[in-house]
Amino acid sequence: MKEYVAKEGGRYTYVEDLIALQELALSITSMFGGCKNFVLAGCETSGSDISGITISKGIVYINGKIREFPGAIVDLSAPYYIVEHDFTENVKYAEEVTQHGRNIYSTIGQIEKPTGKQYIEVTDTYIPRIKEEFLGKYAMLLNHKKQTITGAVEFGSDVTVSGDLSLNKKMKINDLVRGGLMEQSFDLNGNGQVVFKKDRYTAKLLFGIDNFISVLINDTELFKISPEMTTIASMVKTDTFNTGIARFYDNDLINYGTDSDAGSININYTGFKDGRTRFRNFNVYDGKQSMIMTVNGASRIVDMYGVLQVTSEAPVGLSLLQSSYDYTSNSYQKYIGWYDKNGANVAQVGYFKDTDQLFRIDTPYSDIEINPKTCFNVTKPIKEQGESLADKYADKKSTIEALNNKVNTIEGKGLSTEDFTAEYKQKLEGIAGGTITDDSKGYVTGAQVKTEVDKLLVKKQNLDDLPDKAAARTNLEVQSTTEADKKYLQVENYFNEFADITEEQKNAIRDIFGVAKSDASYSKNETYKKTEVYNQTESDKRFAPIYKDSGWVRIKENLHARQIGNIVSIQGSVTVPPNKASWFQIPNEIGAPGQSIGGSYIYDVDNDNRYNRGYKWRCDAGSRDLKCIEQSGCKGSVDICITYFT
């Protein structure tokens, strides 16, 4: 190693002297070989506001070079990076030639994490310095923030850790006296595990990367907790087991955690994987593998394999509640049904028809027997086939009263109320017969009256009982509809009555109306026609069509559209969104544009025409979506006046 010496009197400085000084400086950096990047001096932080922390000027070691950092004011709520920054400088050589003369090793600061360059990461809690990264490489430091020791360390006494203890690999605890071992590590699948070993006994507590916790004894899983469920492979023995607000205690399952009368225990509240995609059943057995009750979740049918016995002090033993209708509605239905093993309905009692509000007993396959102790008491009238028995049969009381009021017969006489004398007989024989058609005095029979009445017209028949309607029409000088149809044209027949007349007669009728035959051709000089008749093609060429008018159709408030024929007009105003988006949809009653349409609105122009504000809009052919495609600024409301062809 060369050492530079300069004595009194002055001396020349040679290139070899500069190279020696540079080698001396570079030899210092060689001591840091293998070290991570760190701060040599300076780079102290100050300030109470984390968003404005001051990092002082300093000297750093990055990528094998000693560099200068100029300092900065930074936001340390996120990491800040001091990054290597290398460049070169040119100098003048002999004969004024400029060439590469220096390598500059500097730094820059940035908030983005660098890629492809080396750096020092600065946080609000740590900056790597020479003490940790250089001295800590060769010795354990007593007062430092962070140090990495690559070799094994053995402590001969207790070790106390005041902060967190982080391990990148296993942590083992050996019981040298009793031969036990406990270690904490990660298995090959990335699952964390705590293992206890003694002799042939191994217990493991696994923390799975897929969010499970598992307990194993000699590699047999006994207990597992996952986000979906908790699995226990063997019997759980405990007097009390609590799950949330529910408690299992001896033979009891109770809700012990709800402090109200609404506390409940819900069974099968959800189904497969706590979802609603699958129904669930609920079964109750007798302890000998025989089912007592089953609740079918899909059909909502409860099957009882035994006797249903209701024991209580309440007067109602069985209550059937209709939750959708009250008793005034014909839709109110609730009944008890009896079915055989094949599902056939053999009897039903209750309200089971929606045509009325009658309580029914229906036994389609058998008769009904009622066997009371002494009598069958009916407090209301009884009907037979819808007819009251009181209206159909005589009751005992009415029959006795009628018999008591009857007239008894006397032998040898007719009516027993009064005697019919010979004098009365003579008077009857003196009554003479008469006729209904003259002024004679006497009696007439009903047959005579009927004969004469049958000759008269009945008012309510409206002359339908006339014996000769044709003669009556002649007398009244009127015609029947059949006769009128033969004499007069009917509008709905469109002159079809003339279908069978001669061609000469048809020409005469055409002359009356001044029209020509549909297939006839005439020269332009023929002027005798009173009316010109054209076919559809000729009409379309000669006359303008009648266009359909949609009227004004509302799109949204203050914006309407109207279509006449194939021309559409949209007028009004629209509130535009603050970004490029759809302004409005053309209603289905209005035709979409036949070709793409578009335009722009300029509502503010600066003096130099550089900062114009407005919108560009567009609606594609066949589309109903009119949308903004470019904007500058936001006015809020834009007047609309658009016309296009469909």
C-alpha positions as CSV (number, residue, x, y, z in Angstrom):
1,M,0.0,0.0,0.0
2,K,1.4,3.4,-1.0
3,E,1.3,6.3,1.4
4,Y,1.3,9.9,0.0
5,V,4.1,12.1,1.5
6,A,4.6,15.8,0.9
7,K,7.5,17.7,2.5
8,E,8.4,21.4,2.6
9,G,9.4,23.0,-0.6
10,G,6.5,21.5,-2.7
11,R,6.4,18.5,-4.9
12,Y,4.6,17.3,-8.0
13,T,1.5,15.2,-7.6
14,Y,1.4,12.2,-9.9
15,V,-1.4,10.0,-11.1
16,E,0.1,7.2,-9.0
17,D,-0.5,9.4,-5.9
18,L,-4.2,9.8,-6.7
19,I,-4.6,6.1,-7.5
20,A,-3.1,5.3,-4.1
21,L,-5.5,7.6,-2.3
22,Q,-8.5,6.1,-4.2
23,E,-7.3,2.6,-3.3
24,L,-7.1,3.6,0.3
25,A,-10.7,4.9,0.2
26,L,-12.0,1.8,-1.7
27,S,-10.2,-0.5,0.9
28,I,-12.5,1.0,3.5
29,T,-15.6,0.0,1.6
30,S,-14.3,-3.5,1.2
31,M,-14.8,-4.0,4.9
32,F,-18.5,-3.8,4.4
33,G,-18.5,-6.6,1.8
34,G,-21.4,-9.0,2.4
35,C,-23.3,-6.4,4.5
36,K,-26.8,-5.2,3.6
37,N,-27.2,-1.6,2.7
38,F,-27.1,0.8,5.7
39,V,-26.6,4.4,6.9
40,L,-23.0,5.3,7.8
41,A,-23.8,8.7,9.3
42,G,-26.6,11.3,9.5
43,C,-30.0,10.5,8.1
44,E,-31.6,11.4,11.4
45,T,-35.4,11.8,11.6
46,S,-37.2,14.6,13.4
47,G,-40.7,16.0,13.6
48,S,-44.0,15.1,15.3
49,D,-46.3,14.9,12.2
50,I,-45.7,11.6,10.4
51,S,-46.8,13.2,7.2
52,G,-43.9,15.7,7.3
53,I,-40.9,14.0,8.9
54,T,-37.5,15.5,8.2
55,I,-34.6,13.2,7.2
56,S,-31.3,15.0,7.6
57,K,-28.3,14.9,5.2
58,G,-26.2,11.7,5.6
59,I,-23.7,9.2,4.2
60,V,-25.0,5.8,3.2
61,Y,-23.6,2.5,1.9
62,I,-25.6,1.0,-1.0
63,N,-24.5,-1.6,-3.5
64,G,-20.8,-1.6,-2.3
65,K,-20.4,2.2,-2.6
66,I,-20.3,5.0,-0.1
67,R,-22.8,7.7,-1.2
68,E,-24.2,11.0,-0.1
69,F,-27.9,11.5,0.6
70,P,-29.0,15.2,0.5
71,G,-31.8,14.9,3.0
72,A,-35.6,15.3,2.5
73,I,-39.0,16.0,4.1
74,V,-41.2,12.9,3.6
75,D,-44.5,11.2,4.6
76,L,-43.5,8.1,6.7
77,S,-47.1,6.8,7.0
78,A,-45.7,4.5,4.2
79,P,-42.1,3.4,3.6
80,Y,-39.6,5.8,2.0
81,Y,-36.7,4.6,-0.2
82,I,-33.1,6.0,-0.5
83,V,-32.1,4.5,-4.0
84,E,-28.7,4.3,-5.7
85,H,-28.2,6.8,-8.5
86,D,-25.0,6.4,-10.6
87,F,-23.9,8.6,-13.5
88,T,-20.6,9.8,-15.1
89,E,-18.9,13.1,-15.7
90,N,-16.7,14.1,-18.6
91,V,-13.5,16.2,-18.2
92,K,-11.0,17.8,-20.5
93,Y,-7.9,15.9,-21.4
94,A,-4.7,17.0,-23.2
95,E,-5.2,18.9,-26.4
96,E,-8.7,20.0,-25.1
97,V,-10.3,16.6,-25.7
98,T,-13.3,15.9,-23.5
99,Q,-13.7,12.4,-22.3
100,H,-15.1,10.3,-19.4
101,G,-13.3,11.4,-16.3
102,R,-15.4,10.6,-13.2
103,N,-17.9,8.0,-11.9
104,I,-20.5,9.6,-9.6
105,Y,-22.1,7.4,-6.9
106,S,-25.1,9.3,-5.6
107,T,-28.7,8.7,-4.3
108,I,-32.2,9.9,-4.9
109,G,-35.3,9.5,-2.7
110,Q,-38.7,8.1,-3.8
111,I,-42.0,6.7,-2.3
112,E,-42.3,3.9,-4.9
113,K,-40.5,0.7,-4.1
114,P,-37.6,0.4,-6.6
115,T,-37.2,-2.4,-9.1
116,G,-33.8,-3.3,-10.6
117,K,-31.9,-1.1,-8.2
118,Q,-30.6,-1.4,-4.6
119,Y,-32.0,0.8,-1.9
120,I,-32.4,1.5,1.9
121,E,-36.0,1.3,3.2
122,V,-36.8,4.0,5.8
123,T,-39.9,3.6,8.0
124,D,-41.3,5.5,11.0
125,T,-39.8,2.9,13.3
126,Y,-36.5,1.7,11.7
127,I,-33.6,2.8,9.6
128,P,-30.8,0.3,9.0
129,R,-27.5,1.7,10.3
130,I,-23.8,0.6,10.5
131,K,-24.3,-0.7,14.1
132,E,-26.9,-3.3,13.1
133,E,-25.7,-4.2,9.6
134,F,-21.9,-4.1,10.0
135,L,-21.1,-4.5,13.7
136,G,-24.1,-6.8,14.2
137,K,-22.7,-9.1,11.6
138,Y,-19.8,-10.0,13.8
139,A,-21.1,-9.5,17.3
140,M,-24.3,-9.4,19.3
141,L,-25.3,-5.8,20.1
142,L,-26.8,-4.9,23.5
143,N,-28.5,-1.7,22.4
144,H,-29.9,-1.8,18.9
145,K,-33.2,-2.0,17.0
146,K,-32.6,-4.9,14.7
147,Q,-29.8,-7.4,14.1
148,T,-29.5,-10.6,12.1
149,I,-27.4,-13.5,13.6
150,T,-26.6,-16.3,11.1
151,G,-25.0,-18.8,13.5
152,A,-26.3,-20.7,16.4
153,V,-26.6,-19.0,19.8
154,E,-26.6,-20.8,23.1
155,F,-27.6,-19.1,26.3
156,G,-26.5,-20.5,29.6
157,S,-29.2,-18.9,31.7
158,D,-32.8,-17.6,31.4
159,V,-33.7,-15.4,28.4
160,T,-36.4,-12.7,28.9
161,V,-38.1,-11.2,25.8
162,S,-39.9,-7.9,26.4
163,G,-41.3,-7.5,22.9
164,D,-42.5,-10.0,20.3
165,L,-40.5,-13.1,19.5
166,S,-40.6,-14.0,15.8
167,L,-39.3,-17.3,14.5
168,N,-38.7,-18.2,10.9
169,K,-38.3,-21.9,11.5
170,K,-39.0,-24.4,14.4
171,M,-39.0,-23.6,18.1
172,K,-38.1,-26.6,20.2
173,I,-38.3,-27.1,24.0
174,N,-36.5,-30.2,25.4
175,D,-37.2,-31.7,28.8
176,L,-33.8,-33.3,29.3
177,V,-34.8,-34.8,32.7
178,R,-38.1,-36.6,31.7
179,G,-37.4,-37.0,28.0
180,G,-40.2,-34.8,26.6
181,L,-40.1,-32.6,23.5
182,M,-42.3,-29.8,22.4
183,E,-41.8,-28.0,19.1
184,Q,-43.5,-25.3,17.0
185,S,-43.1,-25.4,13.3
186,F,-44.7,-25.6,9.9
187,D,-45.4,-28.9,8.0
188,L,-44.7,-29.5,4.3
189,N,-48.2,-28.2,3.4
190,G,-47.7,-24.9,5.1
191,N,-49.8,-25.7,8.1
192,G,-48.6,-24.4,11.5
193,Q,-48.3,-27.0,14.2
194,V,-47.4,-27.5,17.9
195,V,-46.1,-31.0,18.6
196,F,-45.6,-32.7,22.0
197,K,-43.6,-36.0,22.0
198,K,-42.8,-38.4,24.8
199,D,-41.9,-42.0,24.3
200,R,-44.4,-43.4,21.8
201,Y,-47.0,-40.7,22.5
202,T,-47.4,-37.8,20.0
203,A,-49.9,-35.0,20.3
204,K,-50.3,-32.3,17.6
205,L,-52.2,-29.1,17.4
206,L,-52.5,-28.0,13.7
207,F,-53.4,-24.5,12.4
208,G,-54.4,-25.0,8.8
209,I,-53.8,-22.7,5.9
210,D,-57.5,-23.2,4.9
211,N,-58.7,-21.8,8.3
212,F,-59.0,-25.0,10.3
213,I,-57.8,-26.1,13.8
214,S,-57.2,-29.8,14.4
215,V,-56.1,-31.9,17.3
216,L,-54.4,-35.2,16.6
217,I,-53.2,-38.0,18.9
218,N,-50.6,-40.4,17.3
219,D,-51.7,-39.0,13.9
220,T,-55.4,-39.8,14.5
221,E,-57.6,-36.7,14.2
222,L,-59.9,-36.4,17.3
223,F,-61.2,-32.8,17.0
224,K,-61.4,-30.3,14.1
225,I,-62.8,-26.8,13.8
226,S,-63.4,-25.3,10.4
227,P,-65.4,-22.3,9.1
228,E,-68.2,-24.7,8.1
229,M,-68.4,-26.9,11.2
230,T,-66.8,-28.5,14.3
231,T,-66.0,-32.2,14.0
232,I,-65.4,-34.4,17.1
233,A,-64.3,-38.0,16.3
234,S,-64.8,-39.4,19.8
235,M,-67.3,-39.0,22.6
236,V,-67.5,-35.7,24.4
237,K,-68.0,-36.2,28.2
238,T,-69.3,-33.2,30.1
239,D,-72.2,-32.3,32.4
240,T,-72.9,-29.0,30.7
241,F,-72.2,-28.0,27.1
242,N,-72.9,-24.4,26.0
243,T,-73.3,-23.3,22.4
244,G,-74.1,-19.6,22.1
245,I,-77.4,-19.1,24.1
246,A,-78.2,-22.9,24.1
247,R,-77.2,-25.3,26.8
248,F,-77.1,-29.1,27.0
249,Y,-77.4,-30.1,30.7
250,D,-77.9,-33.8,31.6
251,N,-81.0,-34.7,29.7
252,D,-82.1,-31.1,29.0
253,L,-81.7,-28.8,25.9
254,I,-82.5,-25.3,27.0
255,N,-82.3,-21.7,25.9
256,Y,-80.5,-20.1,28.8
257,G,-79.2,-16.9,27.2
258,T,-82.3,-15.0,26.0
259,D,-83.7,-12.7,28.7
260,S,-87.3,-12.6,27.3
261,D,-90.4,-14.7,26.8
262,A,-89.4,-15.0,23.1
263,G,-86.4,-17.3,23.7
264,S,-86.5,-20.4,21.5
265,I,-84.6,-23.4,20.3
266,N,-84.6,-23.7,16.5
267,I,-84.1,-27.2,14.9
268,N,-83.0,-27.4,11.2
269,Y,-83.3,-23.6,10.8
270,T,-81.0,-23.9,7.7
271,G,-79.9,-26.8,5.5
272,F,-76.8,-27.9,3.6
273,K,-73.8,-25.8,4.5
274,D,-75.9,-23.4,6.4
275,G,-77.8,-22.6,3.2
276,R,-81.4,-22.9,1.9
277,T,-80.8,-25.2,-1.1
278,R,-81.9,-28.4,0.7
279,F,-84.8,-29.4,3.0
280,R,-84.2,-31.2,6.3
281,N,-86.3,-33.8,8.2
282,F,-86.6,-34.2,11.9
283,N,-86.9,-37.7,13.4
284,V,-87.7,-39.0,16.9
285,Y,-87.1,-42.6,17.9
286,D,-88.0,-44.7,21.0
287,G,-84.4,-45.7,21.9
288,K,-84.9,-49.1,20.2
289,Q,-84.5,-48.0,16.6
290,S,-88.3,-47.6,16.2
291,M,-89.5,-44.2,14.9
292,I,-92.1,-42.4,16.9
293,M,-92.4,-39.2,14.9
294,T,-90.9,-37.7,11.7
295,V,-91.2,-34.1,10.4
296,N,-90.8,-34.0,6.6
297,G,-89.2,-30.7,5.7
298,A,-90.1,-30.8,1.9
299,S,-93.8,-31.8,2.3
300,R,-94.3,-30.2,5.8
301,I,-96.1,-33.3,6.9
302,V,-95.7,-34.6,10.5
303,D,-96.1,-38.4,10.7
304,M,-96.9,-39.9,14.2
305,Y,-96.2,-43.6,14.6
306,G,-98.3,-44.0,17.8
307,V,-101.1,-42.4,19.6
308,L,-101.4,-38.6,19.8
309,Q,-102.6,-37.8,23.3
310,V,-103.2,-34.2,24.4
311,T,-103.2,-33.8,28.2
312,S,-103.8,-30.3,29.7
313,E,-106.3,-28.3,31.7
314,A,-107.2,-26.1,28.6
315,P,-110.7,-26.7,27.3
316,V,-109.5,-26.8,23.7
317,G,-107.8,-30.2,23.0
318,L,-107.0,-29.6,19.3
319,S,-107.0,-26.2,17.6
320,L,-106.9,-25.8,13.8
321,L,-105.9,-22.2,12.8
322,Q,-106.4,-20.9,9.2
323,S,-103.7,-18.2,8.9
324,S,-104.7,-16.7,5.6
325,Y,-108.5,-16.2,5.7
326,D,-111.3,-15.5,8.2
327,Y,-114.6,-17.4,8.5
328,T,-116.5,-15.0,6.2
329,S,-114.5,-16.0,3.1
330,N,-115.3,-19.0,0.9
331,S,-111.5,-19.6,0.7
332,Y,-111.5,-20.4,4.4
333,Q,-110.5,-24.1,4.5
334,K,-109.4,-26.3,7.4
335,Y,-110.3,-29.9,7.9
336,I,-109.3,-33.3,9.3
337,G,-108.7,-36.0,6.8
338,W,-108.5,-39.8,7.0
339,Y,-106.4,-41.7,4.4
340,D,-105.6,-45.4,3.7
341,K,-102.2,-46.8,3.1
342,N,-102.4,-45.9,-0.6
343,G,-103.2,-42.3,0.2
344,A,-106.9,-42.5,-0.7
345,N,-109.0,-40.0,1.2
346,V,-111.7,-42.1,2.9
347,A,-113.2,-39.4,5.2
348,Q,-112.8,-35.7,6.0
349,V,-114.5,-33.4,8.5
350,G,-114.4,-29.6,8.4
351,Y,-114.3,-26.8,5.8
352,F,-112.9,-28.3,2.6
353,K,-114.8,-26.6,-0.3
354,D,-114.4,-23.0,-1.5
355,T,-117.9,-22.7,-3.0
356,D,-119.6,-21.9,0.3
357,Q,-119.0,-21.7,4.1
358,L,-120.5,-25.1,5.1
359,F,-119.0,-27.4,7.7
360,R,-119.1,-30.9,6.1
361,I,-118.7,-34.5,7.0
362,D,-117.6,-36.5,3.9
363,T,-117.3,-40.4,3.9
364,P,-117.3,-41.4,0.2
365,Y,-116.7,-45.1,0.9
366,S,-118.9,-45.8,3.9
367,D,-122.0,-44.8,5.8
368,I,-122.2,-42.8,9.0
369,E,-123.5,-44.2,12.3
370,I,-124.2,-42.0,15.3
371,N,-124.9,-43.8,18.5
372,P,-125.7,-41.4,21.4
373,K,-126.6,-42.4,24.9
374,T,-130.2,-41.3,24.7
375,C,-130.9,-39.0,21.9
376,F,-129.5,-37.0,19.0
377,N,-130.5,-33.4,19.6
378,V,-130.5,-31.0,16.6
379,T,-131.1,-27.3,17.6
380,K,-131.5,-25.9,14.1
381,P,-133.8,-27.0,11.1
382,I,-132.7,-30.0,9.1
383,K,-132.6,-29.9,5.3
384,E,-132.8,-32.8,2.9
385,Q,-131.2,-32.3,-0.6
386,G,-131.3,-28.5,0.2
387,E,-135.0,-28.5,1.2
388,S,-136.0,-27.9,4.8
389,L,-137.8,-30.9,6.3
390,A,-140.3,-28.5,7.9
391,D,-141.3,-27.5,4.4
392,K,-141.4,-31.1,3.1
393,Y,-143.2,-33.0,5.9
394,A,-146.0,-32.1,8.3
395,D,-145.0,-32.0,12.0
396,K,-147.1,-33.6,14.7
397,K,-148.4,-30.4,16.2
398,S,-149.7,-29.0,12.9
399,T,-151.2,-32.3,11.9
400,I,-153.2,-32.5,15.2
401,E,-154.4,-28.9,14.9
402,A,-155.6,-29.5,11.3
403,L,-157.4,-32.7,12.2
404,N,-159.2,-30.8,15.1
405,N,-160.5,-28.2,12.6
406,K,-161.8,-30.6,9.9
407,V,-165.6,-31.1,9.1
408,N,-166.9,-34.6,9.9
409,T,-169.2,-36.3,7.5
410,I,-172.8,-37.4,8.3
411,E,-174.2,-40.5,6.7
412,G,-176.7,-39.7,3.9
413,K,-175.6,-36.1,3.6
414,G,-173.0,-34.2,1.7
415,L,-171.6,-31.1,3.4
416,S,-172.6,-31.3,7.0
417,T,-172.2,-27.5,7.6
418,E,-175.7,-26.6,6.2
419,D,-178.5,-28.8,4.7
420,F,-179.1,-28.5,0.9
421,T,-182.9,-28.1,0.6
422,A,-185.2,-28.8,-2.4
423,E,-185.9,-25.1,-2.7
424,Y,-182.3,-24.4,-3.4
425,K,-182.3,-27.2,-5.9
426,Q,-185.2,-25.7,-7.8
427,K,-183.4,-22.3,-8.0
428,L,-180.3,-24.0,-9.5
429,E,-182.3,-25.7,-12.1
430,G,-183.9,-22.4,-13.1
431,I,-180.6,-20.8,-14.1
432,A,-180.5,-20.7,-18.0
433,G,-177.4,-21.0,-20.1
434,G,-176.1,-18.1,-22.2
435,T,-173.4,-17.1,-24.7
436,I,-170.4,-14.8,-24.4
437,T,-170.9,-13.2,-27.8
438,D,-174.4,-11.7,-27.3
439,D,-176.3,-9.8,-24.6
440,S,-178.2,-12.9,-23.4
441,K,-178.5,-13.4,-19.6
442,G,-177.4,-16.6,-18.1
443,Y,-174.2,-18.5,-17.2
444,V,-171.4,-19.5,-19.5
445,T,-168.9,-22.3,-19.0
446,G,-165.2,-22.0,-18.7
447,A,-164.8,-23.8,-22.0
448,Q,-166.9,-21.1,-23.7
449,V,-164.8,-18.4,-22.2
450,K,-161.5,-20.1,-23.3
451,T,-162.8,-20.5,-26.8
452,E,-163.5,-16.8,-27.2
453,V,-160.4,-15.7,-25.4
454,D,-158.2,-17.9,-27.7
455,K,-159.5,-15.8,-30.6
456,L,-158.0,-12.6,-29.1
457,L,-154.4,-11.3,-29.4
458,V,-152.3,-11.4,-26.3
459,K,-150.6,-8.1,-25.5
460,K,-147.3,-9.5,-24.3
461,Q,-146.9,-11.6,-27.5
462,N,-146.3,-8.3,-29.5
463,L,-148.4,-9.6,-32.5
464,D,-146.4,-12.8,-32.6
465,D,-149.7,-14.7,-32.2
466,L,-151.3,-13.4,-35.4
467,P,-152.7,-16.3,-37.4
468,D,-151.9,-14.8,-40.8
469,K,-148.9,-12.4,-40.6
470,A,-148.7,-11.8,-44.4
471,A,-152.4,-10.7,-44.5
472,A,-151.7,-8.4,-41.6
473,R,-148.7,-6.8,-43.3
474,T,-150.9,-6.2,-46.4
475,N,-153.6,-4.6,-44.3
476,L,-151.0,-2.4,-42.5
477,E,-149.0,-1.7,-45.7
478,V,-145.7,-2.8,-44.2
479,Q,-143.0,-5.2,-45.4
480,S,-141.1,-8.0,-43.6
481,T,-137.3,-8.0,-43.3
482,T,-137.1,-10.8,-45.8
483,E,-139.1,-8.8,-48.3
484,A,-137.0,-5.7,-47.7
485,D,-133.7,-7.6,-48.1
486,K,-134.9,-8.7,-51.6
487,K,-135.8,-5.1,-52.6
488,Y,-133.1,-2.9,-51.1
489,L,-129.3,-2.9,-51.1
490,Q,-127.5,-3.6,-47.8
491,V,-124.4,-1.6,-46.9
492,E,-122.5,-4.6,-45.6
493,N,-122.9,-6.4,-48.9
494,Y,-120.9,-3.8,-50.9
495,F,-123.2,-4.1,-54.0
496,N,-122.9,-7.9,-54.1
497,E,-126.6,-8.0,-54.8
498,F,-125.6,-7.0,-58.4
499,A,-123.3,-10.0,-58.8
500,D,-125.8,-11.9,-61.0
501,I,-127.1,-9.0,-63.2
502,T,-126.1,-8.7,-66.8
503,E,-123.0,-6.8,-68.0
504,E,-125.3,-4.2,-69.6
505,Q,-127.0,-3.6,-66.3
506,K,-123.7,-3.2,-64.6
507,N,-122.5,-0.6,-67.2
508,A,-125.7,1.3,-66.6
509,I,-125.0,1.5,-62.9
510,R,-121.3,2.5,-63.5
511,D,-122.5,5.4,-65.7
512,I,-124.8,6.6,-62.8
513,F,-121.8,6.7,-60.4
514,G,-119.4,7.9,-63.1
515,V,-116.8,5.1,-62.6
516,A,-115.1,2.7,-65.0
517,K,-114.6,-1.0,-64.8
518,S,-111.4,-2.0,-62.8
519,D,-109.6,-3.6,-65.7
520,A,-110.7,-1.0,-68.4
521,S,-108.2,1.3,-70.1
522,Y,-109.1,4.8,-71.5
523,S,-107.2,7.5,-73.2
524,K,-106.4,10.7,-71.6
525,N,-108.9,12.5,-73.9
526,E,-111.8,10.6,-72.5
527,T,-113.6,13.0,-70.2
528,Y,-117.0,11.4,-69.7
529,K,-116.1,9.8,-66.3
530,K,-117.3,11.6,-63.2
531,T,-115.0,9.8,-60.8
532,E,-111.5,8.4,-61.3
533,V,-110.7,5.1,-59.7
534,Y,-107.0,4.0,-59.2
535,N,-105.5,0.8,-57.9
536,Q,-103.1,0.8,-54.9
537,T,-99.9,1.2,-56.9
538,E,-101.3,4.2,-58.8
539,S,-102.7,5.8,-55.6
540,D,-99.3,5.5,-53.9
541,K,-97.7,7.4,-56.9
542,R,-100.4,10.1,-57.2
543,F,-101.3,10.9,-53.6
544,A,-99.4,11.5,-50.4
545,P,-99.8,8.8,-47.7
546,I,-101.5,9.4,-44.4
547,Y,-98.7,9.4,-41.8
548,K,-99.2,8.0,-38.3
549,D,-98.7,10.6,-35.5
550,S,-97.5,9.3,-32.2
551,G,-98.3,12.5,-30.3
552,W,-95.8,13.8,-27.7
553,V,-94.3,10.9,-25.7
554,R,-92.7,11.7,-22.3
555,I,-89.1,10.5,-22.0
556,K,-88.4,12.1,-18.6
557,E,-89.3,15.3,-16.9
558,N,-89.0,18.3,-19.3
559,L,-88.1,16.0,-22.3
560,H,-90.5,14.6,-24.9
561,A,-90.4,13.0,-28.3
562,R,-92.9,12.9,-31.3
563,Q,-92.9,10.8,-34.5
564,I,-94.9,11.6,-37.6
565,G,-94.3,9.0,-40.3
566,N,-90.6,8.3,-40.2
567,I,-89.6,11.7,-38.9
568,V,-88.8,12.0,-35.2
569,S,-88.3,15.1,-33.1
570,I,-87.0,15.2,-29.5
571,Q,-87.3,18.5,-27.7
572,G,-86.8,19.8,-24.1
573,S,-84.0,19.7,-21.6
574,V,-82.0,17.0,-19.8
575,T,-79.9,17.1,-16.7
576,V,-76.5,15.5,-17.7
577,P,-74.4,13.4,-15.3
578,P,-70.9,14.6,-14.3
579,N,-69.1,12.0,-16.4
580,K,-69.5,10.3,-19.7
581,A,-72.7,8.2,-19.5
582,S,-76.1,7.6,-21.0
583,W,-78.3,10.8,-21.1
584,F,-81.6,9.1,-21.9
585,Q,-83.3,6.1,-23.6
586,I,-85.6,6.7,-26.7
587,P,-89.1,5.2,-25.8
588,N,-90.3,2.0,-27.5
589,E,-93.2,4.0,-29.0
590,I,-90.7,6.1,-31.0
591,G,-88.6,4.6,-33.8
592,A,-84.8,4.3,-33.4
593,P,-82.5,6.3,-35.8
594,G,-82.0,4.6,-39.2
595,Q,-78.4,5.9,-39.3
596,S,-76.0,7.0,-36.5
597,I,-76.6,10.5,-35.3
598,G,-74.5,12.8,-33.1
599,G,-73.7,16.3,-32.3
600,S,-72.1,18.7,-29.7
601,Y,-73.1,21.4,-27.3
602,I,-70.7,24.3,-26.6
603,Y,-71.9,26.4,-23.6
604,D,-68.8,28.3,-22.6
605,V,-66.0,29.7,-24.9
606,D,-62.9,31.5,-23.5
607,N,-61.5,34.6,-25.2
608,D,-58.6,32.7,-26.7
609,N,-60.8,29.7,-27.7
610,R,-58.4,27.3,-25.9
611,Y,-60.7,26.2,-23.0
612,N,-64.1,25.6,-24.6
613,R,-66.6,23.7,-22.4
614,G,-69.3,21.5,-23.7
615,Y,-70.4,18.0,-24.7
616,K,-70.3,15.6,-27.6
617,W,-73.2,13.1,-27.9
618,R,-73.9,10.1,-30.1
619,C,-76.7,7.5,-30.8
620,D,-75.8,4.5,-33.0
621,A,-78.1,3.3,-35.8
622,G,-80.9,1.1,-34.5
623,S,-80.0,2.0,-30.9
624,R,-82.2,3.8,-28.3
625,D,-79.3,4.9,-26.0
626,L,-78.3,8.5,-26.5
627,K,-75.0,9.0,-24.5
628,C,-72.2,11.4,-23.9
629,I,-68.9,10.4,-25.6
630,E,-66.8,13.4,-24.6
631,Q,-67.2,16.4,-22.2
632,S,-65.3,19.3,-20.7
633,G,-66.8,20.8,-17.5
634,C,-70.3,20.1,-16.3
635,K,-73.2,22.5,-16.8
636,G,-75.9,20.4,-15.2
637,S,-78.7,21.0,-17.7
638,V,-78.6,21.0,-21.6
639,D,-81.4,22.1,-24.0
640,I,-82.2,19.3,-26.5
641,C,-83.6,19.7,-30.0
642,I,-82.9,16.7,-32.2
643,T,-84.6,15.6,-35.5
644,Y,-83.8,12.4,-37.4
645,F,-85.3,9.8,-39.8
646,T,-86.0,6.2,-38.6
